[in-house]
Amino acid sequence: MGRWGVAVIPDLTPAEIERLALLMEEMGEAAQAIGKILRHGYGSRHPDGGPTNREALEKEIGDVRAAISLMIEKGDLSVAELWRHEEEKQESVKRYLHHQYHQATS
């Protein structure tokens, strides 16, 4: 353990570790929201009330984007590289997604 009880990871500063931990946490929360949609649908909500599953997913994806923005701001990630990879992914998944490009669906 390093100073303040923070694990020492080679070539990562405590600030970088903190930003990566934030991104990981937010991505996990987004994955959980997706799981609820897959089980119960977009319009479902907790029996005690609260946001719909769609609203929860929008919030969690917004939180992921905020973590990514912080990493870009601090120089951990390159926005140009993120855009490049996004464009490549949009092209490559066309071969594998069965319901997005081959018929008129929502």
C-alpha positions in Angstrom: 0.0 0.0 0.0 1.1 3.5 -0.8 0.5 6.7 1.0 -3.1 7.2 2.3 -3.9 3.5 1.9 -3.9 3.7 -1.9 -2.6 0.7 -3.8 0.5 1.4 -5.8 0.1 0.4 -9.4 3.1 0.9 -11.7 2.9 3.9 -14.0 -0.4 5.1 -12.5 -0.8 8.0 -10.2 -3.4 8.0 -7.5 -5.5 10.5 -9.6 -5.4 8.2 -12.6 -6.4 5.2 -10.4 -9.3 7.3 -9.0 -10.5 8.2 -12.5 -10.3 4.6 -13.7 -12.2 3.5 -10.6 -14.9 6.0 -11.3 -15.2 4.9 -14.9 -15.4 1.2 -13.8 -18.1 2.0 -11.2 -20.2 4.0 -13.6 -19.9 1.3 -16.3 -21.0 -1.3 -13.8 -24.1 0.7 -12.8 -24.9 1.1 -16.6 -24.6 -2.7 -17.0 -26.9 -3.2 -14.1 -29.5 -0.8 -15.6 -29.2 -2.8 -18.9 -29.8 -6.0 -17.1 -33.0 -4.6 -15.5 -34.3 -3.6 -19.0 -33.5 -7.0 -20.4 -35.5 -8.6 -17.5 -38.4 -6.2 -17.2 -38.5 -3.8 -20.1 -37.8 -0.1 -20.7 -41.0 1.1 -19.1 -40.9 -0.9 -15.9 -39.9 0.7 -12.6 -39.3 -0.4 -9.0 -42.6 -1.4 -7.3 -42.0 1.4 -4.8 -41.7 4.0 -7.6 -38.8 5.9 -9.0 -37.5 6.3 -12.5 -38.4 4.0 -15.3 -35.6 1.6 -16.4 -35.1 3.8 -19.5 -34.6 6.9 -17.3 -32.2 4.9 -15.1 -30.2 3.8 -18.1 -30.1 7.4 -19.5 -28.8 8.6 -16.1 -26.2 5.8 -15.9 -24.9 6.4 -19.4 -24.7 10.1 -18.7 -22.6 9.2 -15.6 -20.3 7.1 -17.8 -20.0 10.0 -20.3 -19.1 12.3 -17.4 -16.3 9.9 -16.3 -15.0 9.7 -19.9 -15.1 13.5 -20.2 -13.0 13.8 -17.0 -10.5 11.3 -18.4 -10.3 13.3 -21.6 -9.9 16.6 -19.7 -7.0 15.1 -17.7 -5.3 13.6 -20.7 -6.0 9.9 -20.0 -7.9 9.5 -23.2 -7.8 11.1 -26.7 -11.1 12.3 -28.0 -9.8 11.8 -31.6 -9.0 8.2 -30.8 -12.3 7.6 -29.2 -14.1 9.0 -32.3 -11.9 6.8 -34.6 -12.7 3.7 -32.6 -16.4 4.5 -32.5 -16.5 4.9 -36.3 -14.6 1.6 -36.8 -17.0 -0.2 -34.4 -20.1 1.2 -36.2 -18.8 -0.3 -39.4 -17.6 -3.6 -38.0 -20.8 -4.5 -36.1 -23.0 -4.2 -39.2 -21.9 -7.8 -40.0 -23.0 -9.1 -36.6 -26.1 -7.2 -35.6 -29.1 -9.0 -37.0 -31.9 -6.5 -36.3 -30.3 -3.1 -36.9 -29.4 -2.9 -40.6 -31.3 -5.6 -42.4 -34.9 -4.6 -41.7 -37.0 -1.7 -40.6 -37.2 -1.9 -36.8 -37.0 0.5 -34.0 
